[in-house]
Amino acid sequence: MSSTQRTAILTGATSDRGIGLATARRFAREGWGVVVLDLDGEKSAKVAQDIANEFNVPAFGHQIDVADEASVSAAEKAVAAEVATGHLPQVGAVANIAGITSPVPFLETDLALWNKVMAVNATGTYLVTKAFLPAMIEAGWGRIVNMSSVSAQRGGGVFGRVPYSSAKAAILGFTKALAREVAPTGVTVNAITPGAVDTNIRVGSTDEQEAAIARDIPVGRTATTEEIAAVITWLSSEDASYLTGTTVDINGGSHIH
Ligand SMILES: NC(=O)c1ccc[n+]([C@@H]2O[C@H](COP(=O)([O-])OP(=O)(O)OC[C@H]3O[C@@H](n4cnc5c(N)ncnc54)[C@H](O)[C@@H]3O)[C@@H](O)[C@H]2O)c1
C-alpha cells in the first residue's frame, strides 16, 4: 500500500517555524493524507487547507489539547468520521510533536509547572497514541514517532531544564515499552531526540545563549525543521519496517554516546 492511501496524524503542527508544520508539509509532499491537530482549531483547519491546496492531498485540521483526554477523544472521533466518509485514507502514522519547555532553574519551578510540562509532553504522547493506535492495529500496519529531546539524554540547557528533561525522558521509556508490546501487530514505535532546532520554542533566548549552544554543536549550527521532518517521515515509511523501540539522535554531533 502506498502512502497516498494512508493518513499521518500530527500534533503541534501549526507553529509557523515549527517542526510539526515542516513535518506535515513533508508528509504531504510524499503523498500522505495529513491531519493537523493543535490548540487553535481554526488555525489547524487553515494549515490543513493550505497543505491540501499546495500538495493536492487530503488534509484535515482539528482542535486538540493533547493533555486533555476529552479533547483528544473528540479529535480522534472527528478524524474517524473523516476516514469513515472517505475524506481521509486510513490512519497509518502518528507523530507526537506537541510540546512545551520549562526554561526555569529547578528551585524556581513549582508543582504547577512540573505538572503542566509532564502533561503536555508525556501524558499528551500517551493520550494521543492510545486514541489512534487501535485503528493502526486493526489495519495491521502503523508508525508512531515520539518527540523526545537531547535534554532527556544529557540533561537540559536553557530550554531543557528539569521538568522538560524529565518529561522527554519519560517519552523514551514509553516508546521502548510500547514498541515491544505492539511489535507483533505491525505497528512500530520510535522516538527522536533532536538537539537545538531553530523554532519559536527558542524565542526568549539571548544571542549569547544561542552562540553558546551553536559553539557546542560540532557541525557548527542548529538543525533546520526540515532536517527533523525528514527523519520523522522516514521512520514512518515502509523502509523503516525493522526499526522499533529505537531512539534516533538528530543533534549535529552534540551528544554522541
Ligand atoms: N526546537 C528545539 O530546539 C527542539 C529540540 C528538541 C525537541 N523539540 C521538541 O519538538 C517539538 C516541537 O517543538 P518546536 O520547536 O517546533 O516548537 P513550537 O513551539 O514551534 O511548536 C510546538 C507546538 O506544540 C503546540 N502545543 C503546545 N501545547 C499543546 C497542547 N497542549 N496541545 C496541542 N498542541 C500543543 C503549539 O501550539 C505549537 O504548535 C516539541 O515537543 C519540542 O519539545 C524541540
The ligand as an SDF file (V2000), in Angstrom:
LIG
                    3D

 44 48  0  0  0  0  0  0  0  0999 V2000
   13.2560   23.4540   18.8890 N   0  0  0  0  0  0  0  0  0  0  0  0
   14.0800   22.6710   19.5230 C   0  0  0  0  0  0  0  0  0  0  0  0
   15.2610   23.0390   19.7680 O   0  0  0  0  0  0  0  0  0  0  0  0
   13.6490   21.2780   19.9490 C   0  0  0  0  0  0  0  0  0  0  0  0
   14.6320   20.3260   20.2690 C   0  0  0  0  0  0  0  0  0  0  0  0
   14.2160   19.0440   20.6700 C   0  0  0  0  0  0  0  0  0  0  0  0
   12.8800   18.7330   20.7380 C   0  0  0  0  0  0  0  0  0  0  0  0
   11.9590   19.7020   20.4260 N   0  0  0  0  0  0  0  0  0  0  0  0
   10.5580   19.3230   20.5280 C   0  0  0  0  0  0  0  0  0  0  0  0
    9.9570   19.4350   19.2550 O   0  0  0  0  0  0  0  0  0  0  0  0
    8.5470   19.6480   19.4170 C   0  0  0  0  0  0  0  0  0  0  0  0
    8.1130   20.8010   18.5440 C   0  0  0  0  0  0  0  0  0  0  0  0
    8.7080   21.9680   19.0370 O   0  0  0  0  0  0  0  0  0  0  0  0
    9.0610   23.2380   18.1470 P   0  0  0  0  0  0  0  0  0  0  0  0
   10.4800   23.5460   18.4170 O   0  0  0  0  0  0  0  0  0  0  0  0
    8.5790   23.0890   16.7650 O   0  0  0  0  0  0  0  0  0  0  0  0
    8.2330   24.3260   18.9860 O   0  0  0  0  0  0  0  0  0  0  0  0
    6.9560   25.2070   18.6740 P   0  0  0  0  0  0  0  0  0  0  0  0
    6.6950   25.9360   19.9520 O   0  0  0  0  0  0  0  0  0  0  0  0
    7.1780   25.9860   17.4300 O   0  0  0  0  0  0  0  0  0  0  0  0
    5.8200   24.1320   18.4210 O   0  0  0  0  0  0  0  0  0  0  0  0
    5.1410   23.4650   19.4610 C   0  0  0  0  0  0  0  0  0  0  0  0
    3.7160   23.2050   19.0060 C   0  0  0  0  0  0  0  0  0  0  0  0
    3.0390   22.4520   20.0070 O   0  0  0  0  0  0  0  0  0  0  0  0
    1.7490   23.0330   20.1740 C   0  0  0  0  0  0  0  0  0  0  0  0
    1.2490   22.7310   21.5140 N   0  0  0  0  0  0  0  0  0  0  0  0
    1.7140   23.1820   22.7150 C   0  0  0  0  0  0  0  0  0  0  0  0
    0.9540   22.7040   23.7080 N   0  0  0  0  0  0  0  0  0  0  0  0
   -0.0170   21.9280   23.1320 C   0  0  0  0  0  0  0  0  0  0  0  0
   -1.1080   21.1800   23.6330 C   0  0  0  0  0  0  0  0  0  0  0  0
   -1.3780   21.1130   24.9580 N   0  0  0  0  0  0  0  0  0  0  0  0
   -1.8980   20.5180   22.7460 N   0  0  0  0  0  0  0  0  0  0  0  0
   -1.6440   20.5730   21.4190 C   0  0  0  0  0  0  0  0  0  0  0  0
   -0.6250   21.2720   20.8790 N   0  0  0  0  0  0  0  0  0  0  0  0
    0.1720   21.9420   21.7340 C   0  0  0  0  0  0  0  0  0  0  0  0
    1.9600   24.5240   19.9590 C   0  0  0  0  0  0  0  0  0  0  0  0
    0.7450   25.2080   19.6970 O   0  0  0  0  0  0  0  0  0  0  0  0
    2.9160   24.5080   18.7810 C   0  0  0  0  0  0  0  0  0  0  0  0
    2.2460   24.4340   17.5480 O   0  0  0  0  0  0  0  0  0  0  0  0
    8.3350   19.8610   20.9250 C   0  0  0  0  0  0  0  0  0  0  0  0
    7.8830   18.6470   21.5060 O   0  0  0  0  0  0  0  0  0  0  0  0
    9.7140   20.1950   21.4280 C   0  0  0  0  0  0  0  0  0  0  0  0
    9.8700   19.8820   22.7870 O   0  0  0  0  0  0  0  0  0  0  0  0
   12.3130   20.9470   20.0130 C   0  0  0  0  0  0  0  0  0  0  0  0
  1  2  1  0
  2  3  2  0
  2  4  1  0
  4  5  1  0
  4 44  2  0
  5  6  2  0
  6  7  1  0
  7  8  2  0
  8  9  1  0
  8 44  1  0
  9 10  1  0
  9 42  1  0
 10 11  1  0
 11 12  1  0
 11 40  1  0
 12 13  1  0
 13 14  1  0
 14 15  2  0
 14 16  1  0
 14 17  1  0
 17 18  1  0
 18 19  2  0
 18 20  1  0
 18 21  1  0
 21 22  1  0
 22 23  1  0
 23 24  1  0
 23 38  1  0
 24 25  1  0
 25 26  1  0
 25 36  1  0
 26 27  1  0
 26 35  1  0
 27 28  2  0
 28 29  1  0
 29 30  1  0
 29 35  2  0
 30 31  1  0
 30 32  2  0
 32 33  1  0
 33 34  2  0
 34 35  1  0
 36 37  1  0
 36 38  1  0
 38 39  1  0
 40 41  1  0
 40 42  1  0
 42 43  1  0
M  CHG  2   8   1  16  -1
M  END
$$$$
